[in-house]
């Protein structure tokens, strides 16, 4: 097989959800946006539903279709982007709960889908989505009279526990919502880890379910093995790959591996990443190209058939640090060409 093998452990996803749920005394939902952070939203949601999850969050209405098809009408599916122009039919047909972000969205929703469930998203300082304090004050009485399912906000710096933005946003959220008779939500994965004061009535873990920081106790969820297409001997002084950017300073063995930036292995990893054969590190040499990587396997005593990019020796956040990015990006960029093997629930 000439495509990489991406192993997805759904039992680990469920274990991570249960671990985060156990940290709270409230309801725990699950964020499955971006196709379940690149791992397959329908399969992830099915496993989590079996484990007891009854509310899921997606970024946009279209993302809910696969989940609704898989799970039917029982779970609540909330949409962070709210009720956008053109979403009305989909929200109605799929029974979605849009998290309304503005006075305009609230007006549009009440006019086009009167009586249909909705939630409210408030901006407590992130300046990304949600109604600001003055906007909310102007429409809160009207909105609350319609009995929204949830009022939420989102923390900007929850992955930094000591950041002053966290208590500031908490205070703002309380100021905007204390006394309302509606369930409230402020915490995603990082917020869960900040402690009970941030939990309110519902938490919404995302990245922690998939084995990523800031949940450093998470079970690893994926392993990515890449097949070796060819191994060649390279003499001292010879060059490898586009641009001749790597030159052998000794007689070397170079494995050409089937994967590249078309598979989410970003070009910034050129001459920086490490793959593994068992516990033996094998450096990526030369440039990442669209479909191929060149790996120095000189230290191996055998000719490898595959090399591991993500696995026991290197998780998604380890790789992300090499690429000067975050685990979220590594996960969501995983390409469509991989041979995906899903295990577990």
Secondary structure, 3 states (H helix, E strand, C coil): CCCCEEEEEHHHHHHHHHHHHCCCCCEECEECHHHHHCCCHHHHHHHHHHHCCCEEEECCHHHHHHHHHHHCCCCEEEECCCCCCCCHHHHHHHCCEEEECCHHHHHHHHHHCCCCCEEEEECCCCCCCCECHHHHHHHHHHHHHCCCCCEECCCCCCCCCCCHHHHHHHHHHHHHHCCCCCCEECCCHHHHHHCHHHCCCEECCCHHHHCCCCCCCCCCCEEEEEEEEEEEEECCCCEECHHHCEECCCCEEEEEEECCHHHCCCHHHCCCCEEEECCEEEEECCCCCCCEEEEECCCCCCCCCEEEEEECCECHHHHHHHCCCCHHHHHHCCCCCCEEEEECC
